[in-house]
């Protein structure tokens, strides 16, 4: 019984860590919005910016707005 309880606790900790990572990603996206003007200059120089936008659209349509 004691061993089973320990395993359950470990699983709960992993779930909490995943939620924290998701929250951190949302905060990073907000920071990207502020640095929009600086990133546009870098995107124009980079020939792969079109590919990056297509990848973002295929993964998360909400993330596509941040790239534009």
PDB file of N, CA, C and O in Angstrom:
ATOM      1  N   UNK A   1       0.811  -1.214   0.000  1.00  0.00           N
ATOM      2  CA  UNK A   1       0.000   0.000   0.000  1.00  0.00           C
ATOM      3  C   UNK A   1       0.854   1.278   0.000  1.00  0.00           C
ATOM      4  O   UNK A   1       0.557   2.234  -0.715  1.00  0.00           O
ATOM      5  N   UNK A   2       1.893   1.274   0.797  1.00  0.00           N
ATOM      6  CA  UNK A   2       2.745   2.461   0.893  1.00  0.00           C
ATOM      7  C   UNK A   2       3.417   2.760  -0.450  1.00  0.00           C
ATOM      8  O   UNK A   2       3.525   3.922  -0.841  1.00  0.00           O
ATOM      9  N   UNK A   3       3.862   1.734  -1.148  1.00  0.00           N
ATOM     10  CA  UNK A   3       4.535   1.908  -2.444  1.00  0.00           C
ATOM     11  C   UNK A   3       3.579   2.505  -3.475  1.00  0.00           C
ATOM     12  O   UNK A   3       3.962   3.382  -4.249  1.00  0.00           O
ATOM     13  N   UNK A   4       2.346   2.032  -3.482  1.00  0.00           N
ATOM     14  CA  UNK A   4       1.348   2.552  -4.428  1.00  0.00           C
ATOM     15  C   UNK A   4       1.066   4.037  -4.176  1.00  0.00           C
ATOM     16  O   UNK A   4       0.927   4.816  -5.118  1.00  0.00           O
ATOM     17  N   UNK A   5       0.984   4.413  -2.919  1.00  0.00           N
ATOM     18  CA  UNK A   5       0.738   5.811  -2.576  1.00  0.00           C
ATOM     19  C   UNK A   5       1.877   6.706  -3.071  1.00  0.00           C
ATOM     20  O   UNK A   5       1.625   7.808  -3.558  1.00  0.00           O
ATOM     21  N   UNK A   6       3.096   6.254  -2.955  1.00  0.00           N
ATOM     22  CA  UNK A   6       4.257   7.032  -3.404  1.00  0.00           C
ATOM     23  C   UNK A   6       4.212   7.258  -4.920  1.00  0.00           C
ATOM     24  O   UNK A   6       4.524   8.347  -5.401  1.00  0.00           O
ATOM     25  N   UNK A   7       3.830   6.240  -5.650  1.00  0.00           N
ATOM     26  CA  UNK A   7       3.751   6.356  -7.114  1.00  0.00           C
ATOM     27  C   UNK A   7       2.700   7.391  -7.519  1.00  0.00           C
ATOM     28  O   UNK A   7       2.915   8.166  -8.450  1.00  0.00           O
ATOM     29  N   UNK A   8       1.576   7.401  -6.826  1.00  0.00           N
ATOM     30  CA  UNK A   8       0.511   8.369  -7.129  1.00  0.00           C
ATOM     31  C   UNK A   8       0.994   9.801  -6.883  1.00  0.00           C
ATOM     32  O   UNK A   8       0.677  10.707  -7.655  1.00  0.00           O
ATOM     33  N   UNK A   9       1.749   9.999  -5.825  1.00  0.00           N
ATOM     34  CA  UNK A   9       2.273  11.327  -5.507  1.00  0.00           C
ATOM     35  C   UNK A   9       3.212  11.816  -6.609  1.00  0.00           C
ATOM     36  O   UNK A   9       3.182  12.991  -6.974  1.00  0.00           O
ATOM     37  N   UNK A  10       4.031  10.932  -7.131  1.00  0.00           N
ATOM     38  CA  UNK A  10       4.972  11.307  -8.197  1.00  0.00           C
ATOM     39  C   UNK A  10       4.214  11.735  -9.456  1.00  0.00           C
ATOM     40  O   UNK A  10       4.612  12.689 -10.123  1.00  0.00           O
ATOM     41  N   UNK A  11       3.144  11.045  -9.776  1.00  0.00           N
ATOM     42  CA  UNK A  11       2.351  11.385 -10.962  1.00  0.00           C
ATOM     43  C   UNK A  11       1.706  12.763 -10.809  1.00  0.00           C
ATOM     44  O   UNK A  11       1.650  13.537 -11.764  1.00  0.00           O
ATOM     45  N   UNK A  12       1.226  13.061  -9.616  1.00  0.00           N
ATOM     46  CA  UNK A  12       0.613  14.366  -9.363  1.00  0.00           C
ATOM     47  C   UNK A  12       1.636  15.486  -9.526  1.00  0.00           C
ATOM     48  O   UNK A  12       1.313  16.546 -10.063  1.00  0.00           O
ATOM     49  N   UNK A  13       2.858  15.262  -9.071  1.00  0.00           N
ATOM     50  CA  UNK A  13       3.921  16.272  -9.190  1.00  0.00           C
ATOM     51  C   UNK A  13       4.231  16.555 -10.655  1.00  0.00           C
ATOM     52  O   UNK A  13       4.443  17.708 -11.031  1.00  0.00           O
ATOM     53  N   UNK A  14       4.258  15.525 -11.477  1.00  0.00           N
ATOM     54  CA  UNK A  14       4.536  15.697 -12.910  1.00  0.00           C
ATOM     55  C   UNK A  14       3.444  16.531 -13.581  1.00  0.00           C
ATOM     56  O   UNK A  14       3.736  17.374 -14.428  1.00  0.00           O
ATOM     57  N   UNK A  15       2.200  16.295 -13.203  1.00  0.00           N
ATOM     58  CA  UNK A  15       1.090  17.059 -13.778  1.00  0.00           C
ATOM     59  C   UNK A  15       1.198  18.539 -13.394  1.00  0.00           C
ATOM     60  O   UNK A  15       0.943  19.417 -14.218  1.00  0.00           O
ATOM     61  N   UNK A  16       1.571  18.808 -12.156  1.00  0.00           N
ATOM     62  CA  UNK A  16       1.720  20.188 -11.699  1.00  0.00           C
ATOM     63  C   UNK A  16       2.833  20.887 -12.473  1.00  0.00           C
ATOM     64  O   UNK A  16       2.697  22.058 -12.827  1.00  0.00           O
ATOM     65  N   UNK A  17       3.930  20.186 -12.739  1.00  0.00           N
ATOM     66  CA  UNK A  17       5.052  20.770 -13.480  1.00  0.00           C
ATOM     67  C   UNK A  17       4.631  21.129 -14.904  1.00  0.00           C
ATOM     68  O   UNK A  17       5.032  22.166 -15.432  1.00  0.00           O
ATOM     69  N   UNK A  18       3.828  20.274 -15.518  1.00  0.00           N
ATOM     70  CA  UNK A  18       3.356  20.530 -16.883  1.00  0.00           C
ATOM     71  C   UNK A  18       2.481  21.783 -16.929  1.00  0.00           C
ATOM     72  O   UNK A  18       2.588  22.581 -17.860  1.00  0.00           O
ATOM     73  N   UNK A  19       1.626  21.955 -15.939  1.00  0.00           N
ATOM     74  CA  UNK A  19       0.767  23.136 -15.878  1.00  0.00           C
ATOM     75  C   UNK A  19       1.600  24.406 -15.714  1.00  0.00           C
ATOM     76  O   UNK A  19       1.294  25.439 -16.309  1.00  0.00           O
ATOM     77  N   UNK A  20       2.654  24.319 -14.904  1.00  0.00           N
ATOM     78  CA  UNK A  20       3.529  25.474 -14.697  1.00  0.00           C
ATOM     79  C   UNK A  20       4.244  25.844 -15.991  1.00  0.00           C
ATOM     80  O   UNK A  20       4.408  27.027 -16.289  1.00  0.00           O
ATOM     81  N   UNK A  21       4.668  24.857 -16.753  1.00  0.00           N
ATOM     82  CA  UNK A  21       5.352  25.108 -18.029  1.00  0.00           C
ATOM     83  C   UNK A  21       4.417  25.799 -19.021  1.00  0.00           C
ATOM     84  O   UNK A  21       4.837  26.694 -19.755  1.00  0.00           O
ATOM     85  N   UNK A  22       3.162  25.387 -19.043  1.00  0.00           N
ATOM     86  CA  UNK A  22       2.177  26.004 -19.942  1.00  0.00           C
ATOM     87  C   UNK A  22       1.962  27.469 -19.577  1.00  0.00           C
ATOM     88  O   UNK A  22       1.852  28.321 -20.459  1.00  0.00           O
ATOM     89  N   UNK A  23       1.903  27.761 -18.285  1.00  0.00           N
ATOM     90  CA  UNK A  23       1.723  29.137 -17.824  1.00  0.00           C
ATOM     91  C   UNK A  23       2.924  29.990 -18.225  1.00  0.00           C
ATOM     92  O   UNK A  23       2.761  31.147 -18.614  1.00  0.00           O
ATOM     93  N   UNK A  24       4.124  29.428 -18.135  1.00  0.00           N
ATOM     94  CA  UNK A  24       5.340  30.157 -18.504  1.00  0.00           C
ATOM     95  C   UNK A  24       5.344  30.474 -19.994  1.00  0.00           C
ATOM     96  O   UNK A  24       5.779  31.554 -20.396  1.00  0.00           O
ATOM     97  N   UNK A  25       4.865  29.547 -20.815  1.00  0.00           N
ATOM     98  CA  UNK A  25       4.824  29.761 -22.267  1.00  0.00           C
ATOM     99  C   UNK A  25       3.885  30.914 -22.612  1.00  0.00           C
ATOM    100  O   UNK A  25       4.179  31.717 -23.498  1.00  0.00           O
ATOM    101  N   UNK A  26       2.772  30.992 -21.920  1.00  0.00           N
ATOM    102  CA  UNK A  26       1.814  32.082 -22.168  1.00  0.00           C
ATOM    103  C   UNK A  26       2.452  33.428 -21.831  1.00  0.00           C
ATOM    104  O   UNK A  26       2.239  34.410 -22.541  1.00  0.00           O
ATOM    105  N   UNK A  27       3.224  33.477 -20.762  1.00  0.00           N
ATOM    106  CA  UNK A  27       3.900  34.712 -20.364  1.00  0.00           C
ATOM    107  C   UNK A  27       4.933  35.117 -21.413  1.00  0.00           C
ATOM    108  O   UNK A  27       5.097  36.302 -21.701  1.00  0.00           O
ATOM    109  N   UNK A  28       5.627  34.136 -21.981  1.00  0.00           N
ATOM    110  CA  UNK A  28       6.645  34.412 -23.011  1.00  0.00           C
ATOM    111  C   UNK A  28       5.987  34.992 -24.262  1.00  0.00           C
ATOM    112  O   UNK A  28       6.547  35.883 -24.900  1.00  0.00           O
ATOM    113  N   UNK A  29       4.806  34.494 -24.612  1.00  0.00           N
ATOM    114  CA  UNK A  29       4.084  35.002 -25.779  1.00  0.00           C
ATOM    115  C   UNK A  29       3.703  36.472 -25.599  1.00  0.00           C
ATOM    116  O   UNK A  29       3.737  37.248 -26.554  1.00  0.00           O
ATOM    117  N   UNK A  30       3.348  36.844 -24.395  1.00  0.00           N
ATOM    118  CA  UNK A  30       3.015  38.242 -24.112  1.00  0.00           C
ATOM    119  C   UNK A  30       4.242  39.126 -24.306  1.00  0.00           C
ATOM    120  O   UNK A  30       4.131  40.248 -24.798  1.00  0.00           O
ATOM    121  N   UNK A  31       5.407  38.621 -23.920  1.00  0.00           N
ATOM    122  CA  UNK A  31       6.656  39.372 -24.095  1.00  0.00           C
ATOM    123  C   UNK A  31       6.990  39.507 -25.578  1.00  0.00           C
ATOM    124  O   UNK A  31       7.510  40.540 -25.999  1.00  0.00           O
ATOM    125  N   UNK A  32       6.698  38.481 -26.371  1.00  0.00           N
ATOM    126  CA  UNK A  32       6.959  38.517 -27.814  1.00  0.00           C
ATOM    127  C   UNK A  32       6.149  39.617 -28.488  1.00  0.00           C
ATOM    128  O   UNK A  32       6.625  40.255 -29.427  1.00  0.00           O
ATOM    129  N   UNK A  33       4.941  39.839 -28.018  1.00  0.00           N
ATOM    130  CA  UNK A  33       4.077  40.887 -28.586  1.00  0.00           C
ATOM    131  C   UNK A  33       4.737  42.263 -28.454  1.00  0.00           C
ATOM    132  O   UNK A  33       4.666  43.083 -29.369  1.00  0.00           O
ATOM    133  N   UNK A  34       5.374  42.505 -27.317  1.00  0.00           N
ATOM    134  CA  UNK A  34       6.028  43.784 -27.071  1.00  0.00           C
ATOM    135  C   UNK A  34       7.253  43.959 -27.965  1.00  0.00           C
ATOM    136  O   UNK A  34       7.547  45.070 -28.405  1.00  0.00           O
ATOM    137  N   UNK A  35       7.965  42.870 -28.233  1.00  0.00           N
ATOM    138  CA  UNK A  35       9.174  42.922 -29.057  1.00  0.00           C
ATOM    139  C   UNK A  35       8.875  42.702 -30.549  1.00  0.00           C
ATOM    140  O   UNK A  35       9.761  42.318 -31.312  1.00  0.00           O
ATOM    141  N   UNK A  36       7.638  42.944 -30.952  1.00  0.00           N
ATOM    142  CA  UNK A  36       7.198  42.722 -32.337  1.00  0.00           C
ATOM    143  C   UNK A  36       8.052  43.501 -33.349  1.00  0.00           C
ATOM    144  O   UNK A  36       8.517  42.921 -34.330  1.00  0.00           O
ATOM    145  N   UNK A  37       8.258  44.774 -33.130  1.00  0.00           N
ATOM    146  CA  UNK A  37       8.967  45.643 -34.073  1.00  0.00           C
ATOM    147  C   UNK A  37      10.412  45.171 -34.290  1.00  0.00           C
ATOM    148  O   UNK A  37      10.910  45.181 -35.415  1.00  0.00           O
ATOM    149  N   UNK A  38      11.067  44.765 -33.220  1.00  0.00           N
ATOM    150  CA  UNK A  38      12.453  44.306 -33.321  1.00  0.00           C
ATOM    151  C   UNK A  38      12.545  42.999 -34.101  1.00  0.00           C
ATOM    152  O   UNK A  38      13.484  42.792 -34.869  1.00  0.00           O
ATOM    153  N   UNK A  39      11.555  42.111 -33.898  1.00  0.00           N
ATOM    154  CA  UNK A  39      11.569  40.801 -34.556  1.00  0.00           C
ATOM    155  C   UNK A  39      11.278  40.929 -36.061  1.00  0.00           C
ATOM    156  O   UNK A  39      11.802  40.145 -36.851  1.00  0.00           O
ATOM    157  N   UNK A  40      10.471  41.883 -36.458  1.00  0.00           N
ATOM    158  CA  UNK A  40      10.119  42.063 -37.878  1.00  0.00           C
ATOM    159  C   UNK A  40      11.370  42.324 -38.722  1.00  0.00           C
ATOM    160  O   UNK A  40      11.462  41.834 -39.847  1.00  0.00           O
ATOM    161  N   UNK A  41      12.309  43.068 -38.208  1.00  0.00           N
ATOM    162  CA  UNK A  41      13.549  43.381 -38.933  1.00  0.00           C
ATOM    163  C   UNK A  41      14.367  42.095 -39.134  1.00  0.00           C
ATOM    164  O   UNK A  41      14.925  41.859 -40.206  1.00  0.00           O
ATOM    165  N   UNK A  42      14.423  41.272 -38.077  1.00  0.00           N
ATOM    166  CA  UNK A  42      15.168  40.014 -38.141  1.00  0.00           C
ATOM    167  C   UNK A  42      14.493  39.035 -39.106  1.00  0.00           C
ATOM    168  O   UNK A  42      15.176  38.296 -39.815  1.00  0.00           O
ATOM    169  N   UNK A  43      13.156  39.027 -39.137  1.00  0.00           N
ATOM    170  CA  UNK A  43      12.396  38.133 -40.016  1.00  0.00           C
ATOM    171  C   UNK A  43      12.660  38.478 -41.485  1.00  0.00           C
ATOM    172  O   UNK A  43      12.789  37.575 -42.311  1.00  0.00           O
ATOM    173  N   UNK A  44      12.741  39.742 -41.816  1.00  0.00           N
ATOM    174  CA  UNK A  44      12.986  40.161 -43.202  1.00  0.00           C
ATOM    175  C   UNK A  44      14.347  39.676 -43.698  1.00  0.00           C
ATOM    176  O   UNK A  44      14.488  39.300 -44.861  1.00  0.00           O
ATOM    177  N   UNK A  45      15.345  39.685 -42.820  1.00  0.00           N
ATOM    178  CA  UNK A  45      16.678  39.206 -43.184  1.00  0.00           C
ATOM    179  C   UNK A  45      16.726  37.682 -43.300  1.00  0.00           C
ATOM    180  O   UNK A  45      17.508  37.140 -44.081  1.00  0.00           O
ATOM    181  N   UNK A  46      15.878  36.985 -42.512  1.00  0.00           N
ATOM    182  CA  UNK A  46      15.871  35.517 -42.493  1.00  0.00           C
ATOM    183  C   UNK A  46      14.991  34.976 -43.625  1.00  0.00           C
ATOM    184  O   UNK A  46      13.801  35.289 -43.664  1.00  0.00           O
ATOM    185  N   UNK A  47      15.544  34.169 -44.552  1.00  0.00           N
ATOM    186  CA  UNK A  47      14.745  33.628 -45.656  1.00  0.00           C
ATOM    187  C   UNK A  47      13.761  32.533 -45.224  1.00  0.00           C
ATOM    188  O   UNK A  47      12.848  32.186 -45.974  1.00  0.00           O
ATOM    189  N   UNK A  48      13.948  31.993 -44.013  1.00  0.00           N
ATOM    190  CA  UNK A  48      13.081  30.912 -43.531  1.00  0.00           C
ATOM    191  C   UNK A  48      11.893  31.408 -42.704  1.00  0.00           C
ATOM    192  O   UNK A  48      11.218  30.608 -42.057  1.00  0.00           O
ATOM    193  N   UNK A  49      11.630  32.719 -42.719  1.00  0.00           N
ATOM    194  CA  UNK A  49      10.523  33.253 -41.911  1.00  0.00           C
ATOM    195  C   UNK A  49       9.167  32.723 -42.388  1.00  0.00           C
ATOM    196  O   UNK A  49       8.253  32.542 -41.584  1.00  0.00           O
ATOM    197  N   UNK A  50       9.037  32.472 -43.709  1.00  0.00           N
ATOM    198  CA  UNK A  50       7.777  31.921 -44.253  1.00  0.00           C
ATOM    199  C   UNK A  50       7.538  30.523 -43.674  1.00  0.00           C
ATOM    200  O   UNK A  50       6.423  30.183 -43.280  1.00  0.00           O
ATOM    201  N   UNK A  51       8.613  29.716 -43.632  1.00  0.00           N
ATOM    202  CA  UNK A  51       8.516  28.360 -43.074  1.00  0.00           C
ATOM    203  C   UNK A  51       8.108  28.411 -41.600  1.00  0.00           C
ATOM    204  O   UNK A  51       7.282  27.616 -41.152  1.00  0.00           O
ATOM    205  N   UNK A  52       8.683  29.338 -40.862  1.00  0.00           N
ATOM    206  CA  UNK A  52       8.358  29.478 -39.432  1.00  0.00           C
ATOM    207  C   UNK A  52       6.873  29.795 -39.232  1.00  0.00           C
ATOM    208  O   UNK A  52       6.239  29.282 -38.309  1.00  0.00           O
ATOM    209  N   UNK A  53       6.332  30.641 -40.101  1.00  0.00           N
ATOM    210  CA  UNK A  53       4.908  31.004 -39.994  1.00  0.00           C
ATOM    211  C   UNK A  53       4.032  29.788 -40.312  1.00  0.00           C
ATOM    212  O   UNK A  53       3.039  29.531 -39.629  1.00  0.00           O
ATOM    213  N   UNK A  54       4.415  29.038 -41.365  1.00  0.00           N
ATOM    214  CA  UNK A  54       3.630  27.848 -41.727  1.00  0.00           C
ATOM    215  C   UNK A  54       3.661  26.794 -40.621  1.00  0.00           C
ATOM    216  O   UNK A  54       2.651  26.143 -40.354  1.00  0.00           O
ATOM    217  N   UNK A  55       4.814  26.627 -39.980  1.00  0.00           N
ATOM    218  CA  UNK A  55       4.945  25.672 -38.874  1.00  0.00           C
ATOM    219  C   UNK A  55       4.050  26.104 -37.708  1.00  0.00           C
ATOM    220  O   UNK A  55       3.384  25.276 -37.086  1.00  0.00           O
ATOM    221  N   UNK A  56       4.043  27.395 -37.425  1.00  0.00           N
ATOM    222  CA  UNK A  56       3.217  27.912 -36.324  1.00  0.00           C
ATOM    223  C   UNK A  56       1.729  27.722 -36.613  1.00  0.00           C
ATOM    224  O   UNK A  56       0.951  27.433 -35.704  1.00  0.00           O
ATOM    225  N   UNK A  57       1.329  27.884 -37.888  1.00  0.00           N
ATOM    226  CA  UNK A  57      -0.082  27.723 -38.263  1.00  0.00           C
ATOM    227  C   UNK A  57      -0.493  26.248 -38.120  1.00  0.00           C
ATOM    228  O   UNK A  57      -1.589  25.947 -37.646  1.00  0.00           O
ATOM    229  N   UNK A  58       0.395  25.337 -38.535  1.00  0.00           N
ATOM    230  CA  UNK A  58       0.088  23.909 -38.470  1.00  0.00           C
ATOM    231  C   UNK A  58      -0.014  23.415 -37.024  1.00  0.00           C
ATOM    232  O   UNK A  58      -0.814  22.529 -36.722  1.00  0.00           O
ATOM    233  N   UNK A  59       0.807  23.997 -36.123  1.00  0.00           N
ATOM    234  CA  UNK A  59       0.798  23.565 -34.725  1.00  0.00           C
ATOM    235  C   UNK A  59      -0.301  24.287 -33.939  1.00  0.00           C
ATOM    236  O   UNK A  59      -1.205  23.639 -33.412  1.00  0.00           O
ATOM    237  N   UNK A  60      -0.236  25.623 -33.854  1.00  0.00           N
ATOM    238  CA  UNK A  60      -1.233  26.390 -33.101  1.00  0.00           C
ATOM    239  C   UNK A  60      -1.659  27.622 -33.911  1.00  0.00           C
ATOM    240  O   UNK A  60      -0.845  28.516 -34.145  1.00  0.00           O
ATOM    241  N   UNK A  61      -2.921  27.676 -34.338  1.00  0.00           N
ATOM    242  CA  UNK A  61      -3.377  28.846 -35.096  1.00  0.00           C
ATOM    243  C   UNK A  61      -3.301  30.145 -34.289  1.00  0.00           C
ATOM    244  O   UNK A  61      -3.168  31.229 -34.857  1.00  0.00           O
ATOM    245  N   UNK A  62      -3.386  30.027 -32.973  1.00  0.00           N
ATOM    246  CA  UNK A  62      -3.302  31.221 -32.118  1.00  0.00           C
ATOM    247  C   UNK A  62      -1.881  31.792 -32.128  1.00  0.00           C
ATOM    248  O   UNK A  62      -1.696  33.004 -32.013  1.00  0.00           O
ATOM    249  N   UNK A  63      -0.875  30.912 -32.266  1.00  0.00           N
ATOM    250  CA  UNK A  63       0.516  31.357 -32.285  1.00  0.00           C
ATOM    251  C   UNK A  63       0.861  32.084 -33.595  1.00  0.00           C
ATOM    252  O   UNK A  63       1.804  32.874 -33.635  1.00  0.00           O
ATOM    253  N   UNK A  64       0.109  31.821 -34.649  1.00  0.00           N
ATOM    254  CA  UNK A  64       0.379  32.443 -35.945  1.00  0.00           C
ATOM    255  C   UNK A  64       0.253  33.965 -35.855  1.00  0.00           C
ATOM    256  O   UNK A  64       0.984  34.692 -36.528  1.00  0.00           O
ATOM    257  N   UNK A  65      -0.662  34.437 -35.035  1.00  0.00           N
ATOM    258  CA  UNK A  65      -0.883  35.876 -34.870  1.00  0.00           C
ATOM    259  C   UNK A  65       0.356  36.561 -34.280  1.00  0.00           C
ATOM    260  O   UNK A  65       0.650  37.710 -34.610  1.00  0.00           O
ATOM    261  N   UNK A  66       1.075  35.854 -33.411  1.00  0.00           N
ATOM    262  CA  UNK A  66       2.262  36.440 -32.788  1.00  0.00           C
ATOM    263  C   UNK A  66       3.376  36.643 -33.813  1.00  0.00           C
ATOM    264  O   UNK A  66       4.150  37.595 -33.713  1.00  0.00           O
ATOM    265  N   UNK A  67       3.455  35.743 -34.804  1.00  0.00           N
ATOM    266  CA  UNK A  67       4.527  35.861 -35.801  1.00  0.00           C
ATOM    267  C   UNK A  67       4.285  37.021 -36.761  1.00  0.00           C
ATOM    268  O   UNK A  67       5.236  37.635 -37.243  1.00  0.00           O
ATOM    269  N   UNK A  68       3.015  37.325 -37.040  1.00  0.00           N
ATOM    270  CA  UNK A  68       2.712  38.430 -37.945  1.00  0.00           C
ATOM    271  C   UNK A  68       2.806  39.750 -37.176  1.00  0.00           C
ATOM    272  O   UNK A  68       2.588  40.816 -37.751  1.00  0.00           O
TER     273      UNK A  68
END
